[in-house]
C-alpha cells in the first residue's frame, strides 16, 4: 500500500496513507484473532459434544442382572458396594 502511495509523489497524502496502513494492520490483526477464536469455538464445540455423549452414556443405568452378577462374585468395586447403604 505504501509503495502505491509513494508512486504518486504527493507528500500531502502521506499522513492519510499512514492511517490507511494502520487500519490495514488492525484489520489483519482482527482477522487473525477472529480465526483463532473460530478455531477455539470448533474445539470447544467438539469437547461439548463428547461430554454430552459421555453424559448420555453415564445416564443409562446398568442392567440389574449385571449388578447382581458383580455382587455375587465379589467383583463389585468397594466404593460401589457401599453406595446403597
N, CA, C and O atoms as a printed pandas DataFrame, in Angstrom:
     atom_number atom_name residue_name chain_id  residue_number  x_coord  y_coord  z_coord
0              1         N          UNK        A               1    0.825   -1.184    0.000
1              2        CA          UNK        A               1    0.000    0.000    0.000
2              3         C          UNK        A               1    0.868    1.246    0.000
3              4         O          UNK        A               1    0.632    2.182   -0.764
4              5         N          UNK        A               2    1.879    1.248    0.867
5              6        CA          UNK        A               2    2.760    2.416    0.924
6              7         C          UNK        A               2    3.456    2.657   -0.408
7              8         O          UNK        A               2    3.618    3.798   -0.839
8              9         N          UNK        A               3    3.865    1.567   -1.056
9             10        CA          UNK        A               3    4.558    1.697   -2.339
10            11         C          UNK        A               3    3.668    2.398   -3.361
11            12         O          UNK        A               3    4.137    3.228   -4.140
12            13         N          UNK        A               4    2.396    2.061   -3.348
13            14        CA          UNK        A               4    1.467    2.703   -4.283
14            15         C          UNK        A               4    1.376    4.194   -4.008
15            16         O          UNK        A               4    1.379    5.008   -4.931
16            17         N          UNK        A               5    1.294    4.549   -2.709
17            18        CA          UNK        A               5    1.176    5.964   -2.368
18            19         C          UNK        A               5    2.450    6.727   -2.687
19            20         O          UNK        A               5    2.375    7.900   -3.053
20            21         N          UNK        A               6    3.616    6.106   -2.564
21            22        CA          UNK        A               6    4.866    6.790   -2.885
22            23         C          UNK        A               6    5.019    7.019   -4.378
23            24         O          UNK        A               6    5.693    7.957   -4.805
24            25         N          UNK        A               7    4.394    6.166   -5.165
25            26        CA          UNK        A               7    4.467    6.355   -6.620
26            27         C          UNK        A               7    3.871    7.689   -7.042
27            28         O          UNK        A               7    4.312    8.276   -8.030
28            29         N          UNK        A               8    2.889    8.169   -6.318
29            30        CA          UNK        A               8    2.260    9.436   -6.672
30            31         C          UNK        A               8    3.155   10.621   -6.349
31            32         O          UNK        A               8    3.036   11.676   -6.971
32            33         N          UNK        A               9    4.045   10.458   -5.388
33            34        CA          UNK        A               9    4.984   11.514   -5.053
34            35         C          UNK        A               9    4.361   12.721   -4.397
35            36         O          UNK        A               9    4.992   13.776   -4.329
36            37         N          UNK        A              10    3.163   12.601   -3.921
37            38        CA          UNK        A              10    2.462   13.718   -3.301
38            39         C          UNK        A              10    2.573   13.566   -1.787
39            40         O          UNK        A              10    1.974   12.662   -1.205
40            41         N          UNK        A              11    3.328   14.440   -1.157
41            42        CA          UNK        A              11    3.529   14.346    0.290
42            43         C          UNK        A              11    2.251   14.640    1.068
43            44         O          UNK        A              11    2.151   14.279    2.241
44            45         N          UNK        A              12    1.294   15.273    0.452
45            46        CA          UNK        A              12    0.074   15.622    1.175
46            47         C          UNK        A              12   -0.769   14.389    1.498
47            48         O          UNK        A              12   -1.598   14.434    2.407
48            49         N          UNK        A              13   -0.574   13.306    0.781
49            50        CA          UNK        A              13   -1.364   12.115    1.067
50            51         C          UNK        A              13   -0.662   11.159    2.030
51            52         O          UNK        A              13   -1.244   10.153    2.436
52            53         N          UNK        A              14    0.574   11.462    2.396
53            54        CA          UNK        A              14    1.294   10.556    3.294
54            55         C          UNK        A              14    0.653   10.433    4.676
55            56         O          UNK        A              14    0.569    9.320    5.196
56            57         N          UNK        A              15    0.195   11.526    5.296
57            58        CA          UNK        A              15   -0.471   11.332    6.595
58            59         C          UNK        A              15   -1.697   10.425    6.470
59            60         O          UNK        A              15   -1.947    9.595    7.344
60            61         N          UNK        A              16   -2.444   10.577    5.411
61            62        CA          UNK        A              16   -3.608    9.716    5.200
62            63         C          UNK        A              16   -3.153    8.282    4.943
63            64         O          UNK        A              16   -3.817    7.335    5.365
64            65         N          UNK        A              17   -2.033    8.122    4.258
65            66        CA          UNK        A              17   -1.554    6.774    3.960
66            67         C          UNK        A              17   -1.151    6.040    5.229
67            68         O          UNK        A              17   -1.361    4.832    5.338
68            69         N          UNK        A              18   -0.574    6.757    6.193
69            70        CA          UNK        A              18   -0.185    6.080    7.433
70            71         C          UNK        A              18   -1.421    5.616    8.194
71            72         O          UNK        A              18   -1.400    4.573    8.848
72            73         N          UNK        A              19   -2.491    6.388    8.106
73            74        CA          UNK        A              19   -3.738    5.975    8.746
74            75         C          UNK        A              19   -4.285    4.722    8.064
75            76         O          UNK        A              19   -4.761    3.801    8.728
76            77         N          UNK        A              20   -4.213    4.698    6.734
77            78        CA          UNK        A              20   -4.685    3.535    5.987
78            79         C          UNK        A              20   -3.848    2.309    6.335
79            80         O          UNK        A              20   -4.386    1.218    6.525
80            81         N          UNK        A              21   -2.538    2.489    6.417
81            82        CA          UNK        A              21   -1.654    1.369    6.766
82            83         C          UNK        A              21   -1.990    0.856    8.164
83            84         O          UNK        A              21   -2.069   -0.353    8.380
84            85         N          UNK        A              22   -2.186    1.765    9.107
85            86        CA          UNK        A              22   -2.543    1.361   10.469
86            87         C          UNK        A              22   -3.876    0.614   10.480
87            88         O          UNK        A              22   -4.038   -0.374   11.196
88            89         N          UNK        A              23   -4.818    1.090    9.690
89            90        CA          UNK        A              23   -6.123    0.428    9.628
90            91         C          UNK        A              23   -5.989   -0.973    9.017
91            92         O          UNK        A              23   -6.635   -1.918    9.470
92            93         N          UNK        A              24   -5.150   -1.097    7.990
93            94        CA          UNK        A              24   -4.935   -2.406    7.380
94            95         C          UNK        A              24   -4.243   -3.357    8.353
95            96         O          UNK        A              24   -4.568   -4.543    8.404
96            97         N          UNK        A              25   -3.300   -2.841    9.114
97            98        CA          UNK        A              25   -2.636   -3.670   10.112
98            99         C          UNK        A              25   -3.625   -4.113   11.191
99           100         O          UNK        A              25   -3.604   -5.260   11.637
100          101         N          UNK        A              26   -4.489   -3.188   11.599
101          102        CA          UNK        A              26   -5.510   -3.538   12.597
102          103         C          UNK        A              26   -6.472   -4.576   12.033
103          104         O          UNK        A              26   -6.861   -5.512   12.732
104          105         N          UNK        A              27   -6.853   -4.413   10.780
105          106        CA          UNK        A              27   -7.737   -5.375   10.138
106          107         C          UNK        A              27   -7.091   -6.753   10.095
107          108         O          UNK        A              27   -7.741   -7.761   10.374
108          109         N          UNK        A              28   -5.822   -6.792    9.749
109          110        CA          UNK        A              28   -5.102   -8.074    9.704
110          111         C          UNK        A              28   -5.069   -8.720   11.091
111          112         O          UNK        A              28   -5.293   -9.923   11.226
112          113         N          UNK        A              29   -4.791   -7.916   12.119
113          114        CA          UNK        A              29   -4.765   -8.443   13.491
114          115         C          UNK        A              29   -6.140   -8.979   13.892
115          116         O          UNK        A              29   -6.242  -10.029   14.526
116          117         N          UNK        A              30   -7.186   -8.259   13.524
117          118        CA          UNK        A              30   -8.537   -8.700   13.850
118          119         C          UNK        A              30   -8.896   -9.986   13.112
119          120         O          UNK        A              30   -9.578  -10.850   13.663
120          121         N          UNK        A              31   -8.443  -10.114   11.875
121          122        CA          UNK        A              31   -8.695  -11.341   11.121
122          123         C          UNK        A              31   -7.992  -12.532   11.766
123          124         O          UNK        A              31   -8.552  -13.626   11.843
124          125         N          UNK        A              32   -6.767  -12.312   12.228
125          126        CA          UNK        A              32   -6.041  -13.390   12.906
126          127         C          UNK        A              32   -6.738  -13.787   14.206
127          128         O          UNK        A              32   -6.889  -14.971   14.507
128          129         N          UNK        A              33   -7.158  -12.784   14.968
129          130        CA          UNK        A              33   -7.857  -13.050   16.222
130          131         C          UNK        A              33   -9.180  -13.765   15.947
131          132         O          UNK        A              33   -9.559  -14.681   16.678
132          133         N          UNK        A              34   -9.868  -13.351   14.910
133          134        CA          UNK        A              34  -11.120  -13.988   14.525
134          135         C          UNK        A              34  -10.897  -15.463   14.176
135          136         O          UNK        A              34  -11.676  -16.323   14.585
136          137         N          UNK        A              35   -9.852  -15.749   13.433
137          138        CA          UNK        A              35   -9.539  -17.133   13.071
138          139         C          UNK        A              35   -9.211  -17.959   14.301
139          140         O          UNK        A              35   -9.647  -19.103   14.427
140          141         N          UNK        A              36   -8.441  -17.375   15.207
141          142        CA          UNK        A              36   -8.093  -18.069   16.445
142          143         C          UNK        A              36   -9.353  -18.383   17.249
143          144         O          UNK        A              36   -9.496  -19.486   17.778
144          145         N          UNK        A              37  -10.262  -17.420   17.342
145          146        CA          UNK        A              37  -11.499  -17.623   18.089
146          147         C          UNK        A              37  -12.401  -18.664   17.413
147          148         O          UNK        A              37  -13.049  -19.460   18.094
148          149         N          UNK        A              38  -12.442  -18.658   16.092
149          150        CA          UNK        A              38  -13.228  -19.664   15.383
150          151         C          UNK        A              38  -12.667  -21.069   15.631
151          152         O          UNK        A              38  -13.422  -22.020   15.834
152          153         N          UNK        A              39  -11.346  -21.187   15.612
153          154        CA          UNK        A              39  -10.717  -22.479   15.912
154          155         C          UNK        A              39  -11.041  -22.927   17.337
155          156         O          UNK        A              39  -11.309  -24.102   17.589
156          157         N          UNK        A              40  -11.010  -21.968   18.259
157          158        CA          UNK        A              40  -11.314  -22.282   19.652
158          159         C          UNK        A              40  -12.779  -22.711   19.797
159          160         O          UNK        A              40  -13.082  -23.631   20.556
160          161         N          UNK        A              41  -13.677  -22.056   19.081
161          162        CA          UNK        A              41  -15.097  -22.431   19.115
162          163         C          UNK        A              41  -15.272  -23.856   18.611
163          164         O          UNK        A              41  -16.008  -24.641   19.208
164          165         N          UNK        A              42  -14.596  -24.197   17.509
165          166        CA          UNK        A              42  -14.693  -25.561   16.977
166          167         C          UNK        A              42  -14.195  -26.587   17.989
167          168         O          UNK        A              42  -14.818  -27.631   18.183
168          169         N          UNK        A              43  -13.082  -26.288   18.624
169          170        CA          UNK        A              43  -12.504  -27.195   19.614
170          171         C          UNK        A              43  -13.447  -27.361   20.807
171          172         O          UNK        A              43  -13.684  -28.479   21.265
172          173         N          UNK        A              44  -13.982  -26.250   21.304
173          174        CA          UNK        A              44  -14.880  -26.317   22.455
174          175         C          UNK        A              44  -16.197  -27.011   22.103
175          176         O          UNK        A              44  -16.769  -27.720   22.931
176          177         N          UNK        A              45  -16.670  -26.807   20.890
177          178        CA          UNK        A              45  -17.887  -27.479   20.449
178          179         C          UNK        A              45  -17.684  -28.989   20.388
179          180         O          UNK        A              45  -18.558  -29.756   20.791
180          181         N          UNK        A              46  -16.526  -29.410   19.883
181          182        CA          UNK        A              46  -16.217  -30.843   19.827
182          183         C          UNK        A              46  -16.138  -31.425   21.235
183          184         O          UNK        A              46  -16.642  -32.522   21.477
184          185         N          UNK        A              47  -15.513  -30.708   22.164
185          186        CA          UNK        A              47  -15.423  -31.175   23.549
186          187         C          UNK        A              47  -16.814  -31.271   24.168
187          188         O          UNK        A              47  -17.131  -32.238   24.861
188          189         N          UNK        A              48  -17.641  -30.255   23.910
189          190        CA          UNK        A              48  -19.008  -30.251   24.442
190          191         C          UNK        A              48  -19.780  -31.469   23.940
191          192         O          UNK        A              48  -20.474  -32.131   24.712
192          193         N          UNK        A              49  -19.657  -31.761   22.651
193          194        CA          UNK        A              49  -20.368  -32.908   22.080
194          195         C          UNK        A              49  -19.891  -34.219   22.695
195          196         O          UNK        A              49  -20.696  -35.108   22.971
196          197         N          UNK        A              50  -18.571  -34.339   22.911
197          198        CA          UNK        A              50  -18.041  -35.553   23.544
198          199         C          UNK        A              50  -18.570  -35.692   24.978
199          200         O          UNK        A              50  -18.927  -36.788   25.411
200          201         N          UNK        A              51  -18.616  -34.573   25.706
201          202        CA          UNK        A              51  -19.104  -34.617   27.088
202          203         C          UNK        A              51  -20.600  -34.922   27.132
203          204         O          UNK        A              51  -21.062  -35.639   28.020
204          205         N          UNK        A              52  -21.358  -34.381   26.177
205          206        CA          UNK        A              52  -22.788  -34.690   26.137
206          207         C          UNK        A              52  -23.016  -36.169   25.852
207          208         O          UNK        A              52  -23.895  -36.792   26.447
208          209         N          UNK        A              53  -22.232  -36.724   24.952
209          210        CA          UNK        A              53  -22.339  -38.148   24.651
210          211         C          UNK        A              53  -21.980  -38.984   25.872
211          212         O          UNK        A              53  -22.673  -39.947   26.200
212          213         N          UNK        A              54  -20.899  -38.614   26.539
213          214        CA          UNK        A              54  -20.491  -39.326   27.749
214          215         C          UNK        A              54  -21.566  -39.214   28.818
215          216         O          UNK        A              54  -21.865  -40.191   29.504
216          217         N          UNK        A              55  -22.145  -38.035   28.964
217          218        CA          UNK        A              55  -23.205  -37.831   29.949
218          219         C          UNK        A              55  -24.406  -38.722   29.633
219          220         O          UNK        A              55  -25.008  -39.302   30.536
220          221         N          UNK        A              56  -24.746  -38.826   28.367
221          222        CA          UNK        A              56  -25.848  -39.692   27.955
222          223         C          UNK        A              56  -25.532  -41.150   28.268
223          224         O          UNK        A              56  -26.388  -41.886   28.760
224          225         N          UNK        A              57  -24.306  -41.561   27.984
225          226        CA          UNK        A              57  -23.907  -42.943   28.263
226          227         C          UNK        A              57  -23.923  -43.234   29.758
227          228         O          UNK        A              57  -24.314  -44.322   30.178
228          229         N          UNK        A              58  -23.500  -42.268   30.556
229          230        CA          UNK        A              58  -23.466  -42.481   32.007
230          231         C          UNK        A              58  -24.851  -42.420   32.634
231          232         O          UNK        A              58  -25.056  -42.939   33.731
232          233         N          UNK        A              59  -25.796  -41.797   31.955
233          234        CA          UNK        A              59  -27.155  -41.682   32.489
234          235         C          UNK        A              59  -27.918  -42.999   32.376
235          236         O          UNK        A              59  -28.918  -43.194   33.068
236          237         N          UNK        A              60  -27.462  -43.896   31.519
237          238        CA          UNK        A              60  -28.127  -45.194   31.345
238          239         C          UNK        A              60  -27.692  -46.103   32.494
239          240         O          UNK        A              60  -26.500  -46.364   32.654
240          241         N          UNK        A              61  -28.645  -46.588   33.294
241          242        CA          UNK        A              61  -28.262  -47.451   34.421
242          243         C          UNK        A              61  -27.803  -48.820   33.929
243          244         O          UNK        A              61  -28.178  -49.266   32.845
244          245         N          UNK        A              62  -26.996  -49.467   34.738
245          246        CA          UNK        A              62  -26.571  -50.829   34.433
246          247         C          UNK        A              62  -27.783  -51.743   34.525
247          248         O          UNK        A              62  -28.640  -51.539   35.384
248          249         N          UNK        A              63  -27.872  -52.735   33.670
249          250        CA          UNK        A              63  -28.968  -53.709   33.797
250          251         C          UNK        A              63  -28.860  -54.429   35.135
251          252         O          UNK        A              63  -27.752  -54.711   35.592
252          253         N          UNK        A              64  -29.994  -54.733   35.775
253          254        CA          UNK        A              64  -29.967  -55.361   37.116
254          255         C          UNK        A              64  -29.193  -56.671   37.153
255          256         O          UNK        A              64  -28.532  -56.957   38.152
256          257         N          UNK        A              65  -29.255  -57.477   36.091
257          258        CA          UNK        A              65  -28.553  -58.761   36.142
258          259         C          UNK        A              65  -27.031  -58.579   36.193
259          260         O          UNK        A              65  -26.335  -59.425   36.754
260          261         N          UNK        A              66  -26.509  -57.505   35.625
261          262        CA          UNK        A              66  -25.059  -57.247   35.698
262          263         C          UNK        A              66  -24.674  -56.870   37.122
263          264         O          UNK        A              66  -23.651  -57.321   37.636
264          265         N          UNK        A              67  -25.498  -56.043   37.754
265          266        CA          UNK        A              67  -25.208  -55.662   39.134
266          267         C          UNK        A              67  -25.278  -56.873   40.057
267          268         O          UNK        A              67  -24.452  -57.005   40.960
268          269         N          UNK        A              68  -26.253  -57.762   39.846
269          270        CA          UNK        A              68  -26.361  -58.926   40.724
270          271         C          UNK        A              68  -25.199  -59.893   40.494
271          272         O          UNK        A              68  -24.742  -60.537   41.438
272          273         N          UNK        A              69  -24.715  -60.003   39.253
273          274        CA          UNK        A              69  -23.553  -60.859   38.982
274          275         C          UNK        A              69  -22.330  -60.341   39.724
275          276         O          UNK        A              69  -21.574  -61.121   40.302
276          277         N          UNK        A              70  -22.135  -59.023   39.708
277          278        CA          UNK        A              70  -20.976  -58.454   40.383
278          279         C          UNK        A              70  -21.063  -58.634   41.889
279          280         O          UNK        A              70  -20.053  -58.906   42.539
280          281         N          UNK        A              71  -22.236  -58.489   42.443
281          282        CA          UNK        A              71  -22.348  -58.589   43.899
282          283         C          UNK        A              71  -22.198  -60.035   44.367
283          284         O          UNK        A              71  -21.715  -60.266   45.476
284          285         N          UNK        A              72  -22.602  -61.020   43.548
285          286        CA          UNK        A              72  -22.457  -62.416   43.959
286          287         C          UNK        A              72  -21.036  -62.921   43.794
287          288         O          UNK        A              72  -20.606  -63.806   44.534
288          289         N          UNK        A              73  -20.294  -62.371   42.830
289          290        CA          UNK        A              73  -18.930  -62.864   42.637
290          291         C          UNK        A              73  -17.920  -62.039   43.425
291          292         O          UNK        A              73  -16.732  -62.362   43.433
292          293         N          UNK        A              74  -18.375  -60.982   44.084
293          294        CA          UNK        A              74  -17.465  -60.150   44.854
294          295         C          UNK        A              74  -16.623  -59.241   43.987
295          296         O          UNK        A              74  -15.606  -58.716   44.441
296          297         N          UNK        A              75  -17.038  -59.045   42.733
297          298        CA          UNK        A              75  -16.266  -58.233   41.794
298          299         C          UNK        A              75  -16.608  -56.752   41.871
299          300         O          UNK        A              75  -15.936  -55.922   41.257
300          301         N          UNK        A              76  -17.633  -56.427   42.609
301          302        CA          UNK        A              76  -18.072  -55.039   42.656
302          303         C          UNK        A              76  -17.036  -54.190   43.386
303          304         O          UNK        A              76  -16.533  -54.584   44.438
304          305         N          UNK        A              77  -16.732  -53.065   42.845
305          306        CA          UNK        A              77  -15.762  -52.148   43.434
306          307         C          UNK        A              77  -16.244  -51.728   44.822
307          308         O          UNK        A              77  -17.439  -51.496   45.001
308          309         N          UNK        A              78  -15.353  -51.623   45.805
309          310        CA          UNK        A              78  -15.768  -51.288   47.174
310          311         C          UNK        A              78  -16.551  -49.970   47.261
311          312         O          UNK        A              78  -17.479  -49.858   48.063
312          313         N          UNK        A              79  -16.196  -49.000   46.467
313          314        CA          UNK        A              79  -16.927  -47.726   46.514
314          315         C          UNK        A              79  -18.357  -47.911   46.044
315          316         O          UNK        A              79  -19.273  -47.284   46.576
316          317         N          UNK        A              80  -18.554  -48.761   45.061
317          318        CA          UNK        A              80  -19.901  -49.000   44.549
318          319         C          UNK        A              80  -20.695  -49.888   45.496
319          320         O          UNK        A              80  -21.910  -49.737   45.626
320          321         N          UNK        A              81  -20.013  -50.806   46.152
321          322        CA          UNK        A              81  -20.691  -51.757   47.030
322          323         C          UNK        A              81  -21.357  -51.042   48.198
323          324         O          UNK        A              81  -22.421  -51.464   48.650
324          325         N          UNK        A              82  -20.754  -49.971   48.691
325          326        CA          UNK        A              82  -21.291  -49.253   49.833
326          327         C          UNK        A              82  -22.220  -48.114   49.454
327          328         O          UNK        A              82  -22.760  -47.443   50.333
328          329         N          UNK        A              83  -22.414  -47.886   48.170
329          330        CA          UNK        A              83  -23.210  -46.732   47.760
330          331         C          UNK        A              83  -24.681  -46.903   48.081
331          332         O          UNK        A              83  -25.391  -45.903   48.188
332          333         N          UNK        A              84  -25.170  -48.118   48.239
333          334        CA          UNK        A              84  -26.568  -48.339   48.526
334          335         C          UNK        A              84  -26.895  -48.209   50.001
335          336         O          UNK        A              84  -28.074  -48.185   50.352
336          337         N          UNK        A              85  -25.913  -48.125   50.877
337          338        CA          UNK        A              85  -26.204  -48.099   52.297
338          339         C          UNK        A              85  -26.325  -46.707   52.846
339          340         O          UNK        A              85  -26.571  -46.533   54.040
